[in-house]
Amino acid sequence: MRYMLLLYGDEKLGENVTPEQWQAIIEAHNAFTQEAAERGMNPGGEALHPVATAKTVRYEDGHPTLTTDGPFAETKEQLGGYYLIDCQSEAEALEMAAKLPMSTGSVEVRPVIEF
């Protein structure tokens, strides 16, 4: 089953990161991706631009009614990126989520519906 690992954190914490710190973060994520690939999880994923670049389209009765700047709700943590991995079980997905190189924030683990 495929699982989405949704990475949430305070994007303001990244404002004072040095180039060396960014390189270490990227290398840690590359190592995570490499392990997932070696385990046959077919990893995919992307990092997202800051929430200030987001737009939200609201719908009512099946029709778009309003487009606004920003996310759909104010939060202390923002969605910063995601991984999509194939796992044998929810336990395996949770194991991988616990291995993500995150200093703060949270990882939402959600199974993907296969149509």
BELSULVEN-V421609 format. One line per field, one symbol per residue. ss: DSSP state (h for helix, s for strand, l for the rest). burial: 1 if it has 16 or more other ideal C-beta (glycine too) atoms within 10 Angstrom, else 0. Layout:
BEGIN
ss=???
burial=???
END
This chain:
BEGIN
ss=lsssssssslhhhhhhllhhhhhhhhhhhhhhhhhhhhlllllsssslllhhhlssssssllsssssssllllllllssssssssslllhhhhhhhhhlllllllssssssllll
burial=0111111110100000000000001000100110010010101010000010000000000000000000000000011101111110000110011000010010101000000
END
